[in-house]
Structures are given as structure tokens and as C-alpha cells.
Amino acid sequence: MTKKSKRTSKNIVRRVKYLQKSKLEKEIIAGNNPIYLSDSDRITYAYKRNRENKKISEVVNVSLEIKIKSKWLTIKRYDSSHGFLHRHTRVSIGDDSEIISVAGVKKSGKHSNWLTWSIKDIKAKFWFYKRAFLKRSGINQD
């Protein structure tokens, strides 16, 4: 075996070990209890954290869900799946496509700060988000 091929095989072994280790280190944590804002509005959330140091490594999902006709619908959600925090907004009841945006979203900081920020944002603005969704859906809010 040449020196070059030995290095290549070592790199492959190191890469496999790294992948195995990284899969074991992270776990998904879901908020056990939703945060109820009213009888028909709630926040659900999940995040990944490192098992060794317990630091949050990804915001998997922070969702605003509203109850319409006994069914919970996600109308707004945040995640950091692409390495940055961004918002998904459902268009309407009849159109489940999403508008993805970073406008007005916290851009710097740690993942733990992003999780806290997204929950606070939904708590502070959920009435606005709900009214806008219902208006886009053609549902009378009165």
C-alpha cells in the first residue's frame, strides 16, 4: 500500500467514526406539554441538544397551532434546519403551501437564544398571526 492510500483509508475511517459519534451525541427533545395561549391556540416545540454538554444544537420546530372545527392546524412555525432561524407561514386553510421568510427573524446568537426568541415572538404576536391567517382563508373573525 502506498502512503497516499493509507491516508485515504484513515480519513474514511475517521469520517465514519465521526458520523457514528455525531448521531449518538444529539437527541431530539420535544416540549412535553404544549404552551396554551387560549382554548384554541397553542405553541408546540422541539429541539436537538448535545447529550454530553446538554447545549441546544438545533431548533427543530416551534409552531403556532390554532384549532378550527376540532382540528389543530399549524399556521406559523420556526426552525433552524438550514443553519439559521427562519419562519414558515401557511397561506390559508385551502392552501397548505408555506411562505418561507427571514424578515424580522433573529439572525445572530445561539440556538438556545433562537428557541427562546421564537417562543416569545409567537406569544407576543399570536393574535396578529391568527387574524391574518383567518383573513387570508376568508373566515369571518367576529
FENSUL-V642346 format. One record per helix or strand of 2 or more residues. SS is the DSSP state (H for helix, E for strand). FROM is the first residue (numbers start at 1). LEN is the number of residues. Records with the same first field share a line. If there is no record, write none. Layout:
SS=FROM-LEN + FROM-LEN
This chain:
H=3-23 + 111-27
E=26-5 + 35-4 + 41-10 + 56-13 + 71-9 + 86-5 + 98-4
